[in-house]
């Protein structure tokens, strides 16, 4: 026997004894390299999101023959451009969101203090109020179109700021190009809704990155996406929780970049369906809900949504489109009414359209009182100037009555009743 054999047996025995006599107890903590990054990247592609995406694409690509998403010239061109662009953009955005967890992890410590959410159905004064409050830049901050679509991550925002500085040094060639393209491509839409790449906009858009927004219904008309227009009632709890967690992280990122001392300001008609979920996520939030007579908002809102929907889909049956849209807009009346009747009156304000637009300074002053904020003299002067301008304002929205004529009496009755009860809540709030 060679001399090395006993040594091998001894080593094996020693190893065996070592394994048997190893002390029992909890294992020492293991290093978790990039655990936060892994977690957020995993959340970006949850099974329910991928299932929803696959279902929607299957229905609108394969089984679209008898739907508004029927494949024809414009629709095919849209899909050929949108799907690759969306895939590339989402890969870039989620990579940058993961990088935030490495380079800017302290954003999670930002406290979102008493945010302000403006809800209400389209054409009720939500955009007017949002733009008016957002002009107090020392107090409020909101997400802009470019930020929500191209720069949800902090590292993207910092890159965009560096690019803006370079563009300014060169005389704003990039900004001028973007503004020129806006003026050419958005001219008609701007007669219905003011929109701009550099303007504060509805941050429901940011949920497109989770494929969980009602706005995606305009592109892919399926019941899976329509459910997000009835968020509190039709979406399962796990999806609600993850969507609101993602939204809250995006708000924290925004404040980390814009200034954590500022008050976050959001405007979203679609958030009318998310009031309960938002309240659980932001307990100290103030909700502002402008209201306007349905006879004025519904025809205008139907016209706006029909215009946007027809850019990507073909409306086969006007009556069906009208029915679905009226159900959505009615829910955005009735759900807030039901919720506000249960809440503490200090957590919300119902604002009649006439009061808001005829004397905006009075409405804004009431909002600042509710928030416990002083109105600075320079902003007060701006509000008084807005009072004068609002008296001579006339909407440029001229809508086609194809989608607004012959609204069924049942819908008119439901909308009218909800409006009257919301109006009473507004009157009680001013007493």
Phi and psi in degrees as a GROMACS rama.xvg file:
@    title "Ramachandran Plot"
@    xaxis  label "Phi"
@    yaxis  label "Psi"
@TYPE xy
-73.8654  151.7  UNK-2
-63.4466  -16.0195  UNK-3
-80.7055  -18.2208  UNK-4
-65.266  -47.4989  UNK-5
-57.8465  -34.7097  UNK-6
-63.7294  -38.6858  UNK-7
-66.5417  -42.0769  UNK-8
-64.2333  -39.4072  UNK-9
-63.1038  -42.7735  UNK-10
-62.4757  -41.3196  UNK-11
-64.5828  -41.3321  UNK-12
-63.3207  -44.984  UNK-13
-60.3685  -42.3519  UNK-14
-63.7031  -41.0691  UNK-15
-64.6315  -44.1817  UNK-16
-64.2297  -38.9972  UNK-17
-61.4831  -41.9887  UNK-18
-66.2289  -37.4819  UNK-19
-76.426  -29.7211  UNK-20
-100.781  12.0151  UNK-21
-63.3618  135.886  UNK-22
-63.5382  136.897  UNK-23
-85.111  157.937  UNK-24
142.628  179.647  UNK-25
-66.0079  141.022  UNK-26
-69.9172  149.424  UNK-27
-64.0149  148.161  UNK-28
-59.5385  135.596  UNK-29
-90.8359  149.028  UNK-30
-69.7266  133.436  UNK-31
-111.607  87.9227  UNK-32
-70.692  124.375  UNK-33
55.4019  37.0712  UNK-34
-63.0991  -38.8372  UNK-35
-66.0187  -41.7457  UNK-36
-62.5384  -43.6246  UNK-37
-61.3821  -39.6484  UNK-38
-64.6752  -44.7733  UNK-39
-72.6589  -34.11  UNK-40
-68.1498  -33.8883  UNK-41
-67.5775  -37.7165  UNK-42
-69.918  -24.7047  UNK-43
-69.5701  -22.4529  UNK-44
-127.368  55.5565  UNK-45
-68.153  155.443  UNK-46
-55.0273  -40.3681  UNK-47
-67.4073  -33.4057  UNK-48
-67.5065  -46.1127  UNK-49
-66.6662  -36.7321  UNK-50
-64.6073  -43.7457  UNK-51
-64.3085  -43.0328  UNK-52
-61.6723  -44.9875  UNK-53
-64.6038  -41.9864  UNK-54
-63.4961  -45.4498  UNK-55
-63.159  -45.1606  UNK-56
-65.3256  -39.0768  UNK-57
-61.8789  -46.0345  UNK-58
-67.956  -37.7856  UNK-59
-90.4245  -12.0949  UNK-60
-105.88  -42.5653  UNK-61
-96.5786  -46.0363  UNK-62
-107.766  52.3613  UNK-63
-108.185  2.50446  UNK-64
-59.3224  -38.4721  UNK-65
-108.857  29.5521  UNK-66
-126.242  174.173  UNK-67
-67.8294  -14.8058  UNK-68
-94.6351  20.4645  UNK-69
-54.2742  133.22  UNK-70
-72.3422  115.087  UNK-71
-145.12  -176.145  UNK-72
-45.8197  -62.6965  UNK-73
-64.5284  -39.473  UNK-74
-64.8333  -43.1182  UNK-75
-63.1476  -43.8813  UNK-76
-61.5063  -42.6232  UNK-77
-59.4173  -47.0778  UNK-78
-65.13  -39.6997  UNK-79
-63.6862  -31.2443  UNK-80
-87.6461  -41.7662  UNK-81
-73.2899  -48.8775  UNK-82
-61.1586  -47.9605  UNK-83
-64.4131  -39.6944  UNK-84
-64.3973  -41.6249  UNK-85
-64.1566  -42.9232  UNK-86
-62.4169  -44.7112  UNK-87
-67.1001  -42.8616  UNK-88
-63.5725  -42.8424  UNK-89
-67.3606  -37.9096  UNK-90
-61.0561  -43.3148  UNK-91
-67.352  -45.347  UNK-92
-63.037  -44.4045  UNK-93
-73.9353  -27.3027  UNK-94
-63.7223  -44.2385  UNK-95
-69.2943  -36.0206  UNK-96
-62.3156  -37.1872  UNK-97
-67.3133  -38.6436  UNK-98
-64.6265  -30.679  UNK-99
-57.2311  -37.2065  UNK-100
-67.9681  -21.1335  UNK-101
-90.3673  -48.1984  UNK-102
-95.483  -24.9985  UNK-103
-132.432  50.0797  UNK-104
-64.7578  -18.9777  UNK-105
-71.4763  -9.98246  UNK-106
-60.0504  -27.6717  UNK-107
-66.031  -17.4637  UNK-108
-85.9893  -6.68023  UNK-109
-66.2801  128.636  UNK-110
-92.435  122.448  UNK-111
-87.5839  98.5603  UNK-112
-93.8824  120.877  UNK-113
41.2606  61.3666  UNK-114
-66.3524  161.172  UNK-115
-116.544  123.624  UNK-116
-114.031  120.79  UNK-117
-97.6288  116.446  UNK-118
-119.524  -173.687  UNK-119
124.894  159.266  UNK-120
-75.3237  159.337  UNK-121
-57.3903  147.978  UNK-122
73.7528  18.9287  UNK-123
-105.3  3.86094  UNK-124
105.994  7.46692  UNK-125
-64.9504  -43.9668  UNK-126
-67.4103  -40.4758  UNK-127
-58.082  -47.4899  UNK-128
-67.29  -40.1831  UNK-129
-61.4193  -50.1472  UNK-130
-63.8114  -34.9544  UNK-131
-67.3711  -46.6642  UNK-132
-68.2134  -36.683  UNK-133
-66.4906  -16.997  UNK-134
-71.8761  -15.5712  UNK-135
-86.2415  78.6144  UNK-136
-69.8166  -19.7719  UNK-137
-77.2728  -20.2542  UNK-138
-103.297  -46.7228  UNK-139
-111.348  157.3  UNK-140
-145.767  140.782  UNK-141
-134.036  158.809  UNK-142
-75.8726  142.464  UNK-143
-102.472  168.05  UNK-144
-59.954  -45.761  UNK-145
-64.627  -36.1071  UNK-146
-68.0269  -43.6481  UNK-147
-68.5714  -37.5329  UNK-148
-87.6492  -41.9095  UNK-149
-110.801  -14.6152  UNK-150
-145.557  59.5261  UNK-151
-70.9967  -20.921  UNK-152
-90.9336  153.881  UNK-153
-64.4814  -41.7957  UNK-154
-64.2035  -31.4802  UNK-155
-69.942  -39.4229  UNK-156
-63.0691  -41.6069  UNK-157
-67.6278  -37.0639  UNK-158
-64.7467  -41.4428  UNK-159
-65.2471  -37.9993  UNK-160
-64.6184  -41.3826  UNK-161
-63.2073  -39.869  UNK-162
-65.7633  -37.8727  UNK-163
-65.1343  -38.805  UNK-164
-63.9342  -42.735  UNK-165
-64.0239  -42.0809  UNK-166
-62.5183  -39.5461  UNK-167
-64.986  -39.6044  UNK-168
-61.5436  -34.2165  UNK-169
-89.2013  2.12708  UNK-170
96.4582  22.3335  UNK-171
62.2106  41.1414  UNK-172
-64.4439  -39.1965  UNK-173
-69.4475  -43.5553  UNK-174
-62.5345  -42.5552  UNK-175
-63.3877  -37.8611  UNK-176
-65.0841  -44.3512  UNK-177
-63.9676  -43.5101  UNK-178
-63.8596  -37.6373  UNK-179
-66.174  -40.8387  UNK-180
-65.3956  -38.25  UNK-181
-60.9009  -48.1921  UNK-182
-60.1582  -32.5519  UNK-183
-82.3479  -40.5784  UNK-184
-93.4566  -23.211  UNK-185
-110.102  12.2864  UNK-186
-58.1854  -47.9329  UNK-187
-69.9408  -42.8316  UNK-188
-61.6198  -35.1988  UNK-189
-67.965  -16.8813  UNK-190
-72.8199  -18.3271  UNK-191
-104.648  -35.325  UNK-192
-151.809  122.196  UNK-193
-65.3547  126.932  UNK-194
-143.31  140.759  UNK-195
-160.899  150.935  UNK-196
-63.2513  -33.6405  UNK-197
-101.191  5.99103  UNK-198
-94.2175  152.279  UNK-199
-64.7207  135.62  UNK-200
-140.64  178.342  UNK-201
-68.8017  116.991  UNK-202
-82.8008  8.85951  UNK-203
-56.2721  -27.1634  UNK-204
-56.9053  -32.3103  UNK-205
-67.5002  -20.4275  UNK-206
-75.7258  -8.00107  UNK-207
-61.2567  -28.1978  UNK-208
-67.8246  -14.4595  UNK-209
-108.824  9.11269  UNK-210
51.8344  45.9546  UNK-211
-137.097  41.8361  UNK-212
-123.991  142.25  UNK-213
-61.9001  -25.5502  UNK-214
-64.9266  -24.7007  UNK-215
-66.972  -18.3392  UNK-216
-62.6066  -30.4887  UNK-217
-64.0869  -25.7135  UNK-218
-96.8474  -37.2179  UNK-219
-133.54  88.0586  UNK-220
-73.7035  92.5005  UNK-221
-134.419  158.243  UNK-222
-67.9247  -26.5966  UNK-223
-61.7024  -37.6767  UNK-224
-85.3503  -32.6722  UNK-225
-60.8357  -29.8984  UNK-226
-58.7853  -27.3216  UNK-227
-71.8005  -13.5314  UNK-228
-78.8013  -8.36912  UNK-229
-125.447  47.4571  UNK-230
-52.0523  -56.2681  UNK-231
-60.572  -30.4071  UNK-232
-95.7641  -32.9953  UNK-233
-111.072  -13.2733  UNK-234
-93.4817  137.764  UNK-235
-67.5107  154.528  UNK-236
-60.5267  -39.8712  UNK-237
-63.462  -41.7882  UNK-238
-67.892  -40.4606  UNK-239
-56.4406  -50.29  UNK-240
-61.0173  -44.9918  UNK-241
-68.78  -38.897  UNK-242
-62.9736  -46.0182  UNK-243
-70.5876  -32.0204  UNK-244
-64.8738  -43.4793  UNK-245
-62.8522  -44.1498  UNK-246
-61.8895  -42.91  UNK-247
-62.8517  -40.444  UNK-248
-62.9274  -37.7348  UNK-249
-66.5779  -37.9644  UNK-250
-64.7447  -42.631  UNK-251
-61.6212  -41.5018  UNK-252
-61.4274  -43.6543  UNK-253
-60.4544  -46.7957  UNK-254
-67.5958  -35.6067  UNK-255
-58.4215  -38.484  UNK-256
-84.7905  -41.3872  UNK-257
-83.4665  -25.1003  UNK-258
131.079  110.723  UNK-259
-66.2424  -13.6268  UNK-260
-79.5383  -11.7912  UNK-261
-84.1103  160.988  UNK-262
-93.8529  126.966  UNK-263
-76.5263  133.455  UNK-264
-123.113  127.025  UNK-265
-130.702  143.485  UNK-266
-130.908  119.854  UNK-267
-152.457  110.792  UNK-268
-57.1147  -36.7537  UNK-269
-65.6357  -21.1556  UNK-270
-71.784  -8.74786  UNK-271
-60.0808  -25.3403  UNK-272
-91.7311  -1.09733  UNK-273
-117.279  15.1211  UNK-274
-57.7607  -45.5565  UNK-275
-63.6631  -44.5858  UNK-276
-66.4648  -40.5178  UNK-277
-64.7704  -40.5488  UNK-278
-63.9872  -36.985  UNK-279
-71.6707  -26.8787  UNK-280
-85.6208  -36.3426  UNK-281
-126.456  80.4125  UNK-282
-61.1423  -28.1782  UNK-283
-99.1391  18.4021  UNK-284
-73.0565  153.795  UNK-285
-109.771  130.249  UNK-286
-108.108  125.898  UNK-287
-109.386  128.759  UNK-288
-130.097  93.2959  UNK-289
-68.4849  144.65  UNK-290
-130.113  149.472  UNK-291
-145.631  153.359  UNK-292
-54.9911  130.551  UNK-293
-56.3755  -29.5837  UNK-294
-62.1653  -21.6628  UNK-295
-98.5925  -36.5912  UNK-296
-82.1914  -39.5231  UNK-297
-66.045  -49.8507  UNK-298
-59.2511  -42.5642  UNK-299
-66.8878  -42.8366  UNK-300
-65.6972  -41.6407  UNK-301
-60.8659  -41.6941  UNK-302
-63.3353  -44.5192  UNK-303
-63.0087  -48.1141  UNK-304
-66.7802  -35.9122  UNK-305
-65.04  -39.4027  UNK-306
-63.4942  -47.2019  UNK-307
-65.1392  -43.6092  UNK-308
-62.8329  -40.1118  UNK-309
-74.0337  -11.2452  UNK-310
-69.6178  -26.28  UNK-311
-119.5  -20.1506  UNK-312
-132.43  171.622  UNK-313
-113.163  120.331  UNK-314
-78.615  104.177  UNK-315
-77.346  -42.8147  UNK-316
-127.272  113.801  UNK-317
-61.6141  -40.3975  UNK-318
-63.1796  -39.1869  UNK-319
-67.1835  -44.4128  UNK-320
-61.1749  -43.258  UNK-321
-61.8652  -42.0468  UNK-322
-63.6419  -46.2937  UNK-323
-64.1274  -42.3326  UNK-324
-68.8229  -40.4637  UNK-325
-64.4228  -38.2162  UNK-326
-61.8603  -40.1832  UNK-327
-66.9639  -49.7844  UNK-328
-66.2032  -34.4845  UNK-329
-66.3846  -40.8042  UNK-330
-61.5775  -37.15  UNK-331
-71.6991  -11.0902  UNK-332
-89.9062  -51.0646  UNK-333
-75.7601  -36.0653  UNK-334
-64.8374  -49.033  UNK-335
-59.4335  -38.7279  UNK-336
-58.6943  -46.9527  UNK-337
-62.0131  -41.8358  UNK-338
-70.5864  -45.346  UNK-339
-62.5901  -32.6772  UNK-340
-66.8708  -17.7671  UNK-341
-99.6414  -21.1744  UNK-342
-85.354  162.718  UNK-343
-65.1028  128.58  UNK-344
-57.6716  -19.2735  UNK-345
-73.7534  -12.1031  UNK-346
-93.6804  -5.39614  UNK-347
-148.718  161.143  UNK-348
-138.999  126.002  UNK-349
-96.6128  124.841  UNK-350
-119.37  109.62  UNK-351
-62.1703  139.883  UNK-352
-60.4363  -42.8866  UNK-353
-61.2543  -46.5495  UNK-354
-63.7766  -40.9457  UNK-355
-64.5978  -40.8488  UNK-356
-90.6447  -27.1029  UNK-357
-80.6844  -34.7486  UNK-358
-141.219  71.9248  UNK-359
-60.6178  -29.935  UNK-360
-61.7736  -36.5868  UNK-361
-67.5546  -43.428  UNK-362
-64.2553  -43.8141  UNK-363
-66.3802  -38.2897  UNK-364
-61.145  -40.3592  UNK-365
-63.8419  -38.2735  UNK-366
-64.3355  -44.2221  UNK-367
-65.0286  -36.8523  UNK-368
-63.1467  -41.8305  UNK-369
-64.4391  -34.9233  UNK-370
-82.2029  -10.8506  UNK-371
73.1021  32.3066  UNK-372
-112.966  142.774  UNK-373
-79.839  150.648  UNK-374
-95.5941  113.333  UNK-375
-65.5213  152.826  UNK-376
-62.6512  -40.1401  UNK-377
-66.2549  -36.1046  UNK-378
-73.879  -33.8717  UNK-379
-62.717  -40.6024  UNK-380
-63.2533  -37.7097  UNK-381
-64.8015  -39.2792  UNK-382
-66.0472  -40.0698  UNK-383
-64.7351  -37.411  UNK-384
-65.9032  -35.1157  UNK-385
-68.1901  -32.5675  UNK-386
-57.1097  -45.7056  UNK-387
-67.8776  -42.4234  UNK-388
-66.7373  -36.7533  UNK-389
-68.2514  -25.5975  UNK-390
-68.3174  -26.4973  UNK-391
-104.483  7.20847  UNK-392
-74.8934  139.126  UNK-393
-134.415  132.173  UNK-394
-67.2688  141.829  UNK-395
-92.7542  1.19938  UNK-396
-74.1785  114.953  UNK-397
-117.278  109.56  UNK-398
-106.559  152.123  UNK-399
-78.0376  129.274  UNK-400
-85.0934  13.0571  UNK-401
-56.9031  -39.103  UNK-402
-98.921  -1.33616  UNK-403
-116.046  -10.9142  UNK-404
-78.4755  152.089  UNK-405
58.321  46.4772  UNK-406
-69.2974  126.413  UNK-407
-55.3293  144.204  UNK-408
-60.3319  -34.4449  UNK-409
-60.9182  -41.9436  UNK-410
-68.4417  -41.4422  UNK-411
-60.0598  -39.3367  UNK-412
-66.8723  -47.2414  UNK-413
-61.2184  -44.7916  UNK-414
-65.6651  -40.8256  UNK-415
-64.4579  -41.3867  UNK-416
-65.3368  -43.5067  UNK-417
-63.2235  -40.7428  UNK-418
-62.2719  -44.9829  UNK-419
-62.6792  -39.8579  UNK-420
-70.5236  -37.2909  UNK-421
-65.7153  -36.6395  UNK-422
-63.9479  -37.478  UNK-423
-66.0434  -38.1667  UNK-424
-61.8606  -38.267  UNK-425
-64.0952  -42.2861  UNK-426
-66.8088  -38.5154  UNK-427
-65.7721  -33.9336  UNK-428
-69.506  -21.7244  UNK-429
-94.8366  -3.70887  UNK-430
